[in-house]
């Protein structure tokens, strides 16, 4: 595909996403229908679309119109590229720039238009300002960039050096991160990781650095009976599995969200028991219960940029109610000497420390034994983790 044709496809995809369709679904459907597009074309278009979603407000302002076409014009202007070279109406490229678009571009290029734009959802601006304080504008800029790519080495199967060498033989360069003994930062060919022999044989999983560090804070001992209460794909269970020998049980309100766990667990050489809602009512207690709760995902917006543009005030309030319910329900499953872990990938106090404080007000027999926020940075996503225990 020519550069102009790639741009035209990105415009169509962005129009679909901005109309409310999930980004991954739109990209997958486009790829299935566009057999003419090679793997490099699909990768290029995906990168363009996600770059645009991370900076959607900025690019709409730059491009002068909240359409896929306007966003792409803003995207090109942001990197000092001339839109008229690609909007030329040639072949499968987008049609020529209109007089109105040319006029707007000229006003941008001569600096006569104000461009102060925040790439945060409007309904969360006040919460983000309060939560981020002086780092508010810095985080806004960081979240416009692509997220770093980290893998977690399964230390029960291999060492960091062994995994590094295996990946290197397949053209994937990595470097250890001193912040976490399981982490390797991928420097080249990240899209090859899932096709690598190291991945297929369970030597590694893809996991953000701060997510790995958060998991390393969790106290766990051999013989522990662990419940991953909001399991999803089982990432937290797998991250803890190489640190102890014990029983791992996974539960999620939506049982289908756990459909990938059996395959991932088999690949990693781990046994994880899946618990249905009916079975949950028949269990007694666990030594460790982990709640990686549903949240805005604001700490990981670089990875899922379309999600921040679908958040509404009502959805945010419903999320907070769900978080409270999960904490209350999960606390009933912790043994008298056990630990309850509350985790989010959110930057918002309303989802983090405020929720913990509200839980303690509702449950005076509990106390915090550990709490830490990991800020979003060039190295990792924003994460929050608290360990709670019943007062003796």
ZAFINU-904123 format. One record per residue: x, y, z of N, C-alpha, C in turn. Coordinates in steps of 0.05 Angstrom, whole numbers, padded with zeros to 5 digits, always signed. Layout:
N
XYZXYZXYZ;...
REM end
This chain:
392
+00017-00024+00000+00000+00000+00000+00017+00025+00000;+00009+00046-00015+00023+00071-00015+00018+00086+00011;+00035+00105+00019+00030+00121+00043+00002+00134+00042;-00006+00144+00019-00033+00156+00017-00055+00137+00022;-00052+00112+00012-00072+00092+00016-00074+00084+00045;-00051+00082+00059-00051+00076+00087-00066+00098+00103;-00061+00123+00095-00074+00146+00108-00105+00144+00104;-00113+00138+00080-00141+00135+00073-00154+00114+00090;-00141+00091+00093-00151+00069+00110-00153+00078+00139;-00133+00092+00149-00133+00101+00177-00157+00120+00181;-00163+00136+00162-00186+00155+00164-00212+00139+00167;-00216+00119+00151-00241+00103+00153-00243+00089+00180;-00220+00078+00189-00219+00064+00215-00226+00083+00238;-00214+00107+00237-00219+00127+00258-00248+00136+00258;-00259+00139+00235-00288+00146+00234-00305+00126+00248;-00299+00100+00244-00314+00079+00257-00311+00079+00287;-00286+00083+00295-00280+00083+00324-00294+00107+00338;-00293+00130+00325-00305+00154+00336-00335+00153+00336;-00346+00135+00321-00375+00131+00321-00384+00112+00343;-00364+00101+00358-00370+00084+00381-00361+00055+00380;-00350+00047+00358-00341+00019+00355-00314+00015+00369;-00309-00008+00383-00283-00013+00396-00260-00014+00376;-00238-00002+00383-00215+00000+00365-00206-00027+00355;-00202-00046+00373-00191-00073+00365-00211-00087+00346;-00236-00084+00351-00256-00096+00333-00255-00084+00305;-00253-00058+00304-00252-00044+00278-00227-00052+00263;-00204-00052+00277-00179-00059+00263-00179-00088+00254;-00190-00106+00270-00192-00134+00262-00210-00138+00238;-00233-00125+00238-00252-00127+00216-00240-00115+00190;-00226-00093+00193-00213-00080+00170-00192-00099+00158;-00176-00111+00175-00155-00129+00165-00167-00153+00151;-00189-00164+00161-00201-00187+00148-00212-00180+00120;-00222-00156+00118-00234-00148+00092-00213-00138+00073;-00189-00132+00083-00169-00119+00066-00146-00138+00061;-00151-00159+00046-00131-00180+00042-00107-00169+00026;-00111-00146+00013-00090-00134-00003-00068-00122+00015;-00075-00117+00040-00056-00104+00058-00036-00125+00070;-00011-00120+00067+00010-00137+00079+00012-00133+00109;+00028-00149+00122+00032-00147+00151+00044-00120+00158;+00063-00110+00142+00075-00084+00148+00055-00062+00145;+00037-00064+00125+00016-00044+00121-00003-00044+00145;-00011-00068+00154-00029-00069+00177-00016-00058+00202;+00009-00063+00206+00024-00053+00229+00026-00022+00228;+00032-00012+00204+00034+00017+00201+00008+00031+00206;-00014+00020+00195-00040+00032+00199-00049+00031+00229;-00043+00008+00241-00050+00006+00270-00035+00027+00286;-00009+00031+00280+00007+00050+00295-00005+00079+00291;-00012+00085+00266-00024+00112+00261-00050+00115+00277;-00067+00095+00276-00093+00097+00290-00089+00101+00320;-00071+00085+00332-00067+00087+00361-00053+00113+00369;-00034+00123+00352-00022+00149+00357-00044+00171+00357;-00063+00169+00338-00084+00188+00337-00103+00187+00361;-00109+00163+00370-00127+00160+00393-00114+00170+00419;-00088+00167+00422-00075+00178+00445-00076+00208+00447;-00076+00221+00424-00076+00250+00423-00101+00261+00408;-00123+00247+00412-00147+00254+00396-00156+00283+00398;-00158+00293+00422-00166+00321+00425-00147+00340+00412;-00121+00335+00416-00100+00352+00404-00102+00352+00374;-00105+00328+00362-00105+00326+00333-00131+00337+00321;-00153+00334+00336-00178+00347+00326-00175+00377+00325;-00162+00389+00345-00157+00417+00346-00138+00425+00323;-00117+00410+00320-00098+00416+00298-00111+00413+00271;-00127+00392+00268-00138+00386+00241-00163+00402+00235;-00176+00413+00256-00199+00431+00252-00225+00417+00248;-00227+00390+00253-00252+00377+00249-00252+00350+00264;-00273+00344+00278-00274+00319+00293-00285+00296+00275;-00269+00290+00256-00274+00267+00238-00247+00253+00234;-00248+00229+00222-00223+00215+00217-00205+00232+00199;-00216+00246+00180-00201+00263+00162-00187+00286+00178;-00203+00299+00195-00192+00321+00211-00170+00311+00230;-00174+00288+00242-00155+00277+00261-00128+00271+00246;-00130+00259+00222-00106+00252+00207-00091+00277+00198;-00106+00298+00191-00092+00323+00184-00077+00334+00208;-00090+00332+00232-00076+00340+00256-00052+00323+00262;-00055+00297+00258-00032+00279+00262-00008+00286+00244;-00014+00292+00219+00008+00300+00201+00021+00326+00209;+00004+00346+00216+00015+00372+00224+00032+00370+00250;+00024+00351+00268+00038+00348+00293+00067+00339+00288;+00072+00325+00266+00098+00315+00260+00111+00331+00237;+00101+00355+00233+00112+00374+00213+00112+00362+00185;+00091+00347+00179+00089+00337+00151+00067+00353+00137;+00070+00355+00111+00052+00371+00095+00028+00353+00086;+00004+00359+00097-00020+00343+00090-00026+00342+00060;-00020+00364+00045-00027+00365+00017-00011+00344+00000;+00011+00334+00011+00027+00314-00003+00013+00286-00003;-00004+00282+00017-00018+00256+00020-00048+00259+00012;-00059+00282+00017-00087+00287+00010-00087+00298-00019;-00082+00280-00038-00078+00289-00066-00098+00277-00085;-00115+00259-00076-00135+00247-00093-00124+00227-00113;-00099+00219-00109-00086+00200-00128-00090+00172-00119;-00097+00154-00137-00100+00126-00130-00121+00121-00108;-00112+00107-00088-00130+00100-00066-00126+00119-00042;-00113+00142-00047-00109+00161-00025-00133+00178-00020;-00133+00194+00001-00156+00212+00007-00158+00235-00014;-00182+00245-00016-00187+00267-00036-00171+00292-00028;-00168+00310-00048-00152+00334-00043-00164+00350-00020;-00147+00366-00008-00155+00384+00014-00176+00404+00003;-00196+00409+00019-00216+00430+00012-00205+00458+00017;-00217+00478+00006-00208+00506+00012-00209+00512+00042;-00229+00502+00056-00232+00506+00085-00209+00492+00100;-00203+00468+00092-00180+00454+00105-00154+00468+00100;-00150+00478+00075-00125+00492+00069-00123+00517+00085;-00145+00531+00089-00145+00556+00104-00138+00550+00134;-00150+00529+00145-00144+00522+00173-00115+00514+00176;-00105+00498+00157-00077+00489+00159-00058+00513+00158;-00064+00532+00141-00048+00556+00139-00048+00572+00166;-00071+00573+00179-00073+00588+00204-00057+00574+00226;-00056+00547+00225-00040+00532+00244-00010+00536+00239;-00003+00535+00214+00025+00536+00207+00037+00564+00211;+00021+00585+00210+00031+00611+00216+00027+00620+00245;+00017+00600+00261+00015+00605+00290-00007+00623+00299;-00028+00626+00283-00050+00644+00290-00073+00630+00305;-00071+00604+00309-00091+00589+00323-00081+00579+00350;-00098+00580+00371-00090+00570+00397-00092+00540+00397;-00072+00527+00409-00071+00498+00408-00069+00485+00436;-00077+00499+00456-00076+00488+00483-00098+00467+00486;-00091+00442+00485-00111+00420+00487-00102+00398+00505;-00120+00388+00522-00114+00366+00540-00126+00340+00528;-00110+00319+00528-00119+00294+00517-00129+00275+00540;-00147+00287+00556-00161+00273+00577-00191+00275+00572;-00207+00256+00581-00236+00258+00579-00246+00281+00596;-00265+00297+00586-00275+00320+00601-00287+00313+00628;-00301+00290+00629-00315+00283+00654-00296+00276+00677;-00270+00271+00671-00251+00264+00692-00230+00286+00697;-00233+00308+00684-00212+00329+00686-00208+00338+00715;-00230+00343+00730-00227+00353+00757-00215+00331+00775;-00223+00306+00772-00212+00284+00787-00182+00281+00781;-00175+00283+00756-00147+00280+00748-00130+00303+00759;-00140+00327+00759-00125+00350+00770-00120+00346+00800;-00140+00337+00814-00137+00333+00843-00118+00310+00848;-00120+00289+00833-00104+00265+00837-00075+00268+00829;-00070+00282+00807-00043+00285+00796-00028+00309+00806;-00043+00330+00816-00030+00353+00826-00011+00366+00806;+00014+00370+00815+00033+00384+00798+00042+00368+00773;+00037+00342+00773+00044+00325+00751+00022+00323+00729;+00001+00338+00733-00022+00337+00715-00015+00340+00686;-00001+00362+00679+00006+00367+00651+00028+00348+00641;+00046+00340+00659+00067+00321+00651+00055+00294+00643;+00036+00285+00660+00023+00259+00654+00007+00261+00628;-00006+00284+00623-00020+00288+00598-00001+00284+00574;+00023+00293+00576+00042+00290+00555+00053+00261+00553;+00058+00249+00576+00068+00221+00576+00048+00202+00563;+00022+00206+00569+00002+00188+00558-00003+00192+00528;+00009+00211+00516+00007+00214+00487+00028+00196+00473;+00047+00186+00488+00068+00170+00476+00061+00141+00476;+00075+00125+00460+00071+00097+00461+00082+00085+00486;+00069+00065+00497+00077+00052+00522+00102+00035+00517;+00119+00033+00538+00142+00015+00536+00132-00014+00535;+00148-00032+00525+00140-00060+00522+00158-00077+00540;+00145-00089+00561+00160-00105+00580+00149-00134+00579;+00167-00153+00586+00159-00180+00590+00167-00189+00618;+00152-00208+00628+00158-00220+00654+00169-00248+00650;+00193-00253+00660+00205-00279+00657+00193-00298+00678;+00185-00322+00670+00175-00342+00688+00199-00356+00700;+00207-00347+00724+00231-00356+00737+00230-00386+00745;+00206-00397+00745+00205-00426+00751+00214-00443+00727;+00216-00430+00704+00224-00445+00680+00251-00436+00669;+00259-00411+00673+00284-00401+00661+00294-00376+00676;+00319-00369+00671+00331-00345+00682+00327-00322+00661;+00332-00298+00671+00330-00275+00653+00350-00278+00630;+00375-00287+00636+00395-00290+00615+00387-00310+00594;+00376-00332+00603+00368-00353+00585+00346-00343+00566;+00327-00328+00577+00305-00317+00560+00316-00296+00541;+00334-00279+00551+00347-00260+00534+00360-00272+00510;+00376-00293+00515+00390-00307+00493+00371-00320+00474;+00350-00332+00484+00331-00345+00467+00317-00324+00448;+00309-00302+00460+00296-00281+00444+00315-00268+00424;+00340-00265+00433+00360-00253+00415+00365-00270+00390;+00363-00296+00394+00367-00314+00371+00345-00311+00350;+00322-00299+00359+00299-00295+00341+00296-00265+00334;+00317-00250+00339+00318-00222+00330+00304-00202+00349;+00300-00211+00374+00286-00194+00393+00306-00186+00415;+00314-00160+00415+00333-00150+00435+00319-00141+00460;+00330-00148+00483+00319-00140+00509+00341-00131+00528;+00332-00118+00549+00351-00109+00570+00337-00112+00597;+00351-00122+00617+00339-00124+00644+00333-00097+00656;+00313-00096+00674+00306-00071+00688+00312-00076+00717;+00329-00059+00728+00338-00062+00756+00315-00059+00776;+00293-00047+00767+00271-00042+00786+00256-00068+00792;+00260-00089+00776+00244-00114+00781+00260-00138+00770;+00264-00158+00787+00281-00180+00779+00269-00199+00758;+00243-00195+00752+00231-00212+00731+00228-00198+00705;+00236-00173+00703+00229-00156+00680+00251-00153+00659;+00242-00156+00634+00260-00149+00611+00245-00129+00594;+00259-00108+00587+00247-00088+00569+00254-00096+00540;+00234-00096+00523+00239-00104+00495+00247-00079+00479;+00270-00081+00466+00281-00058+00452+00275-00060+00422;+00271-00084+00412+00266-00087+00383+00247-00109+00377;+00232-00106+00355+00213-00127+00345+00193-00136+00366;+00179-00118+00380+00160-00127+00400+00138-00145+00389;+00131-00140+00364+00109-00156+00352+00117-00185+00347;+00143-00191+00349+00152-00219+00346+00150-00235+00372;+00146-00221+00394+00147-00235+00420+00127-00258+00422;+00102-00253+00413+00082-00274+00416+00087-00298+00396;+00104-00293+00377+00110-00315+00359+00136-00329+00367;+00149-00320+00388+00175-00331+00396+00172-00358+00410;+00193-00374+00408+00192-00399+00422+00191-00396+00452;+00203-00374+00462+00203-00369+00491+00174-00364+00501;+00159-00350+00485+00131-00345+00493+00114-00371+00491;+00118-00385+00469+00102-00409+00464+00107-00431+00484;+00131-00431+00496+00138-00452+00516+00135-00442+00544;+00123-00419+00548+00117-00409+00575+00140-00397+00591;+00161-00390+00577+00184-00378+00591+00178-00348+00598;+00158-00336+00586+00152-00308+00591+00123-00302+00587;+00115-00280+00598+00088-00268+00593+00093-00238+00588;+00075-00226+00573+00076-00197+00569+00063-00183+00592;+00078-00166+00606+00067-00153+00630+00082-00127+00635;+00067-00105+00640+00079-00079+00645+00098-00080+00669;+00118-00063+00669+00138-00063+00691+00125-00057+00718;+00108-00036+00720+00096-00029+00746+00076-00050+00755;+00064-00063+00736+00046-00086+00744+00062-00108+00756;+00086-00114+00745+00103-00134+00756+00113-00126+00784;+00121-00101+00787+00130-00092+00813+00108-00093+00834;+00084-00086+00826+00061-00087+00844+00057-00116+00854;+00059-00135+00835+00056-00163+00843+00078-00172+00862;+00102-00162+00858+00124-00170+00875+00121-00160+00904;+00104-00139+00908+00099-00129+00935+00082-00148+00951;+00067-00166+00938+00047-00182+00951+00060-00204+00968;+00054-00206+00994+00066-00226+01011+00054-00254+01005;+00071-00273+01001+00061-00300+00994+00081-00321+01004;+00071-00343+01014+00088-00364+01025+00080-00391+01014;+00098-00410+01015+00092-00438+01006+00068-00448+01022;+00051-00463+01008+00027-00473+01021+00004-00454+01021;+00008-00430+01011-00013-00410+01010-00037-00418+00993;-00060-00411+01002-00085-00416+00987-00094-00389+00975;-00089-00385+00949-00093-00359+00936-00119-00358+00920;-00133-00336+00922-00157-00331+00905-00152-00305+00890;-00152-00307+00863-00151-00284+00845-00180-00277+00839;-00191-00257+00854-00219-00252+00854-00230-00238+00829;-00215-00222+00816-00223-00209+00791-00203-00218+00770;-00203-00244+00764-00181-00257+00750-00177-00248+00721;-00199-00243+00706-00196-00237+00678-00180-00258+00664;-00158-00250+00651-00141-00269+00637-00121-00284+00655;-00121-00278+00681-00104-00293+00700-00076-00282+00702;-00071-00257+00694-00044-00246+00694-00032-00245+00722;-00048-00237+00742-00037-00235+00769-00031-00263+00781;-00048-00282+00776-00043-00309+00785-00017-00320+00773;-00013-00316+00747+00011-00325+00734+00036-00311+00745;+00033-00285+00751+00056-00270+00760+00065-00279+00788;+00046-00290+00804+00053-00300+00830+00061-00329+00831;+00054-00343+00810+00057-00372+00810+00085-00382+00813;+00105-00367+00804+00133-00376+00806+00146-00369+00832;+00130-00358+00851+00141-00350+00877+00134-00369+00899;+00116-00387+00895+00107-00405+00917+00096-00431+00905;+00093-00450+00923+00079-00475+00916+00054-00475+00934;+00031-00476+00922+00006-00475+00936-00017-00478+00917;-00041-00470+00926-00065-00472+00910-00073-00445+00898;-00078-00444+00872-00086-00420+00859-00114-00424+00848;-00133-00406+00856-00160-00407+00847-00167-00381+00834;-00181-00381+00811-00188-00357+00797-00218-00354+00796;-00228-00330+00800-00257-00324+00798-00260-00297+00785;-00282-00295+00769-00289-00270+00757-00320-00269+00755;-00331-00246+00760-00361-00244+00757-00370-00252+00730;-00354-00246+00710-00360-00255+00682-00342-00279+00676;-00353-00302+00679-00337-00327+00676-00322-00328+00649;-00335-00317+00628-00323-00319+00602-00296-00303+00600;-00293-00283+00617-00268-00268+00617-00244-00286+00624;-00249-00309+00636-00227-00327+00644-00222-00348+00623;-00233-00346+00600-00230-00367+00580-00202-00372+00571;-00184-00352+00574-00156-00356+00565-00139-00368+00587;-00149-00370+00611-00132-00379+00633-00122-00408+00629;-00139-00427+00622-00128-00454+00619-00104-00456+00600;-00106-00443+00577-00084-00444+00557-00059-00430+00568;-00063-00407+00581-00039-00392+00592-00027-00408+00614;-00043-00420+00631-00033-00435+00654-00018-00460+00645;-00029-00474+00625-00015-00497+00614+00012-00490+00602;+00012-00468+00588+00037-00458+00575+00058-00452+00597;+00049-00440+00619+00068-00433+00641+00074-00456+00659;+00060-00479+00656+00065-00501+00674+00053-00498+00701;+00030-00485+00702+00017-00478+00728-00012-00490+00728;-00021-00498+00751-00049-00507+00754-00065-00484+00767;-00086-00475+00753-00104-00455+00764-00132-00466+00763;-00145-00467+00785-00173-00476+00787-00192-00453+00781;-00211-00457+00763-00231-00436+00757-00256-00441+00774;-00266-00419+00785-00288-00420+00803-00312-00405+00791;-00335-00419+00790-00359-00406+00780-00373-00391+00803;-00393-00375+00796-00408-00359+00816-00421-00378+00836;-00432-00400+00826-00445-00419+00843-00425-00432+00863;-00402-00439+00852-00381-00452+00869-00370-00433+00889;-00369-00407+00882-00359-00387+00901-00374-00387+00927;-00400-00392+00926-00417-00392+00950-00412-00416+00968;-00396-00435+00958-00391-00460+00974-00363-00461+00985;-00346-00441+00979-00319-00441+00990-00318-00428+01017;-00297-00434+01032-00294-00423+01059-00277-00398+01059;-00251-00401+01061-00234-00378+01062-00207-00383+01049;-00192-00361+01044-00166-00362+01031-00145-00347+01046;-00120-00355+01044-00098-00341+01057-00093-00314+01044;-00098-00313+01018-00092-00288+01003-00113-00285+00982;-00126-00261+00982-00146-00255+00962-00138-00229+00947;-00135-00231+00921-00126-00208+00905-00149-00197+00889;-00153-00171+00891-00175-00158+00876-00162-00137+00857;-00157-00145+00833-00148-00126+00812-00174-00116+00798;-00186-00095+00810-00214-00088+00804-00217-00074+00777;-00241-00076+00766-00247-00060+00742-00244-00030+00749;-00232-00015+00731-00228+00013+00736-00227+00029+00710;-00222+00054+00711-00220+00071+00687-00197+00063+00669;-00177+00049+00681-00153+00042+00666-00136+00067+00659;-00140+00089+00674-00126+00114+00666-00096+00111+00667;-00085+00094+00684-00056+00090+00684-00046+00075+00660;-00064+00063+00645-00055+00047+00621-00068+00058+00595;-00076+00083+00595-00089+00095+00571-00071+00095+00547;-00045+00093+00550-00027+00092+00527-00033+00066+00511;-00040+00045+00525-00044+00018+00513-00073+00016+00502;-00092+00028+00515-00120+00026+00507-00131+00054+00504;-00121+00070+00485-00128+00098+00484-00157+00103+00477;-00170+00084+00463-00198+00089+00456-00216+00088+00480;-00207+00074+00501-00225+00071+00525-00229+00097+00539;-00210+00115+00538-00214+00140+00553-00235+00158+00541;-00240+00154+00515-00260+00172+00502-00288+00161+00504;-00291+00138+00516-00318+00126+00519-00328+00129+00548;-00311+00139+00566-00319+00142+00594-00339+00165+00598;-00360+00160+00613-00379+00180+00620-00380+00183+00650;-00392+00204+00660-00395+00208+00689-00411+00185+00702;-00432+00176+00688-00448+00154+00699-00432+00128+00700;-00416+00123+00680-00400+00099+00680-00379+00100+00702;-00368+00124+00706-00348+00127+00728-00360+00122+00755;-00384+00132+00760-00398+00127+00785-00404+00098+00789;-00413+00085+00767-00419+00056+00768-00394+00040+00774;-00371+00048+00763-00346+00034+00768-00339+00035+00798;-00342+00059+00810-00335+00062+00838-00354+00045+00856;-00379+00043+00849-00397+00026+00863-00389-00004+00861;-00381-00012+00837-00371-00039+00833-00346-00045+00849;-00328-00026+00850-00304-00030+00866-00310-00034+00896;-00329-00019+00906-00337-00022+00934-00349-00050+00939;-00366-00058+00920-00379-00084+00923-00358-00107+00923;-00339-00104+00905-00319-00125+00903-00302-00127+00928;-00294-00104+00938-00278-00104+00963-00294-00117+00986;-00319-00109+00989-00335-00120+01011-00339-00150+01007;-00345-00159+00983-00349-00188+00978-00324-00203+00982;-00302-00193+00972-00276-00208+00974-00266-00209+01003;-00271-00189+01018-00262-00189+01046-00274-00211+01062;-00298-00220+01054-00311-00242+01069-00298-00269+01063;-00281-00270+01043-00268-00295+01036-00240-00298+01046;-00231-00278+01061-00203-00278+01072-00203-00291+01100;-00185-00309+01104-00183-00321+01131-00175-00301+01152;-00179-00307+01177-00174-00288+01199-00145-00278+01199;-00126-00294+01190-00098-00285+01189-00089-00278+01161;-00108-00278+01142-00101-00274+01114-00098-00245+01106;-00091-00241+01080-00086-00215+01069-00105-00210+01045;-00116-00186+01044-00133-00177+01022-00117-00156+01006;-00114-00160+00980-00099-00141+00963-00118-00127+00944;-00117-00101+00944-00134-00084+00926-00115-00071+00907;-00121-00074+00880-00103-00063+00860-00120-00050+00838;-00108-00029+00826-00120-00017+00802-00097-00008+00784;-00104-00003+00758-00085+00010+00740-00096+00038+00735;-00105+00051+00757-00117+00078+00755-00099+00099+00768;-00101+00123+00758-00087+00146+00769-00104+00162+00789;-00129+00154+00792-00149+00170+00807-00152+00162+00836;-00150+00182+00854-00154+00177+00882-00181+00165+00888;-00201+00173+00872-00228+00163+00876-00230+00133+00873;-00212+00122+00857-00212+00093+00853-00191+00079+00870;-00173+00094+00882-00151+00083+00897-00153+00087+00927;-00139+00107+00937-00138+00111+00966-00166+00118+00978;-00182+00132+00962-00209+00138+00972-00226+00113+00976;-00223+00094+00959-00238+00069+00961-00228+00053+00986;-00202+00053+00990-00191+00039+01014-00201+00052+01039;-00200+00078+01040-00209+00093+01064-00239+00088+01069;-00255+00087+01048-00283+00082+01051-00288+00053+01061;-00272+00034+01052-00274+00006+01061-00268+00005+01091;-00248+00019+01100-00240+00018+01128-00262+00031+01146;-00275+00051+01135-00297+00063+01150-00321+00043+01153;-00325+00026+01132-00346+00007+01133-00338-00018+01149;-00312-00022+01151-00301-00046+01164-00279-00039+01184;-00286-00031+01208-00267-00021+01227-00247-00042+01237;-00253-00067+01231-00235-00089+01241-00213-00095+01221;-00210-00078+01200-00189-00082+01181-00169-00059+01183;-00144-00063+01173-00124-00043+01173-00106-00046+01149;-00094-00024+01140-00075-00024+01118-00047-00032+01129;-00034-00051+01116-00007-00059+01124+00014-00051+01102;+00004-00044+01079+00022-00034+01058+00005-00019+01037;+00016+00003+01027+00002+00017+01005+00023+00033+00989;+00020+00032+00962+00038+00047+00945+00025+00053+00918;+00031+00077+00909+00022+00085+00882+00047+00086+00864;+00045+00074+00841+00066+00075+00821+00058+00094+00799;+00071+00117+00796+00062+00137+00776+00067+00128+00748;+00051+00137+00729+00056+00131+00701+00081+00145+00693;+00098+00132+00678+00124+00143+00671+00133+00132+00644;+00157+00139+00636+00169+00128+00611+00174+00099+00614;+00175+00089+00639+00181+00060+00643+00157+00043+00648;+00135+00054+00659+00113+00037+00666+00086+00052+00668;+00065+00036+00670+00038+00047+00673+00033+00056+00702;+00012+00071+00705+00004+00079+00732-00010+00056+00746;-00001+00050+00771-00012+00027+00786-00016+00036+00815;-00035+00023+00828-00040+00027+00857-00044+00000+00870;-00032-00004+00893-00035-00029+00907-00036-00024+00937;-00055-00038+00951-00058-00037+00980-00061-00065+00990;-00047-00071+01013-00051-00096+01027-00066-00090+01053;-00087-00106+01058-00103-00103+01082-00104-00128+01098;-00107-00125+01124-00108-00148+01142-00127-00141+01164;-00140-00162+01175-00157-00158+01198-00141-00151+01223;-00150-00132+01238-00137-00124+01262-00137-00147+01282;-00115-00152+01296-00114-00174+01315-00127-00166+01342;
REM end
